[in-house]
Amino acid sequence: MTKNNALGTNVIAQIGILVHDIEKTSQNYADFFGIEKPEWSLTDRLERAKTEFEGNPTEARAKLAFFDMGSLQLELIEPDQNPSTWRKHLDEHGEGPHHIAFFIEGMKEKIAIMESKQMPLLQKGEYTGGRYAYMDTFKDLKIVMELLENDN
């Protein structure tokens, strides 16, 4: 890996896919791969998640289902109607890929580096044990990039 790597990694940890019906799509994946269907979980409320979309707090929440596929995790996302990158992308592009995610260290620094490359922060929030940031890399990379930083 070169020192010019903005993220400090090139290992894709996750692919996020937007869906209208998480139950149905989760079952389709489970049936296709012959694996158990995961239970979905709901993202935390604003008070805990501190979710911001395009610089403003949002009540946005989403149902998430995770499939561990070897070295890669597949995340299905069914957003609610509140403003979020999930809702905006689903409304504009329909169901399908939303992001690729990377585990990083130094979230604030990585966001600053990406913003200096004209890749602005779209949405950020907290989850139990860490934080995430969606960066608008669509113009250059044709997909949104998610930064994941865990506390341990």
N, C-alpha and C positions, 0 to 999 in steps of 0.2 A: 504494500500500500504506500502511496506517495504522501509526502508531507503536505501536498496541496489539497488533500482530501478534506473537504469542509466539515464532514461529520466525524472523521476519525475512524470510520468503519465503512465497509462495503457489503456487510452481511445483512441481507433482508431478513427481518424477524417475522414480518406479518404482511398479509395482503388483506385489505378491508374491502368488503363488497356490500353495497347498498341494496336493500330489498324492501318490498312493500309488505311481505308476509313472512316473518321470521320463522313461524311454526312450520309452514309449508316448505320453505326453502331449506330449513335445517333438516327436515325429514327427507327431502330429495337428496341432499348431500349424504346423509346417513345411509340411505338405501343404496345410492350409487357406489359408495365405498365399502358397504357392508360393515359399518361401525355403528356404535350407539349414538343416538341423537343427544347432543348436550342440552341441558336446560339453559334457557336464556336468562340473563340478569338485566336489571334496569340500572342505568347510570345514576349517580347520586344527584340529589337536588342542588340547586344553585348555591345554597348556604355552605354546603360541604365541598362541592366540586369546583366552585368559583369559576364557572364556565363563562368565557368571553368569546363572542363571535364578532369579527370585524371591529374590535376595540370596545364593545359594549357588553355588559353583563346580559346573560340570556337564561331563561328558565328551561332551555332545551334539554331534553333527555332522550335517550335511545335505548331500545332493547338490543342487547349484544349476545351473540352465541359464538363460542370459540371451538374450533376444531384444531387439534394438534396433529399436524401432518409431517411427522419426521422433524426436519430442522426448521420448518416453517409453520406458522400459525395462520389459519384462515379465520377471519372475523366477519361474521354477518351482522349488519347494522340495520335496524328498522327505526328510523327517527320519528319523534313526535312532530307536531305541527309548528312548534316554536322555532324562531330563527336560529339556524346553525349551518355549518358547512355541509352537514349530512342532508338536511332538508333542501337546501339550495341546489346541491348537486343532483339529488334525486329528482327534484322538480325540473331541472334544466336538461339533464342527460338520461334520466330513467335509471332503471336497475342496472347494476354492474359494478365494475371496479371503481373504488373511490381513492384508495391510497395504498402506498407501500410504506412500511414502518421499519425504523432502525432504532436499536438501543444505543443511546449516546450518554456521554457524561458532560456536564457543564451546559445545562439547558440555556441559560441566558446568553452565554458566549456563542453557542451554536446558532441561536435565533439571530443574534447581531451579525454574525458572519453571513448567514443566508440573506438577511435583509440588505446587507451591503452588496449582494449580488442580484438585487431587484427581485427577491423571492420573499414577499411579505408574509407576516404571520396572519393566518386566517382565523384560527380558533385555538384556544388553549384551555386547559383545565387540570384538575387534580383527580387522582384516583387513590384508593387505599394503597399506600406504599410507593407512590410516585406521582409523576405528572406527564402530561402530553402536550404537544404543540403540532398543529397542522400548518404546514408552510405551503404557500401558493407557488408551486413549482410547475404548474400546468403548462404555462407558456413555453418553457424550455424543455421540460421532461415529459410532458403529456400525461401526467398523473400528479396528484397531491402527494406530498411527502409528510409522513408523521414522524416526529421525534418522540421517543419514549425514554424517560429517565426514572429509574427505580432508586429508592433510597439505600438499598443494601446490595 
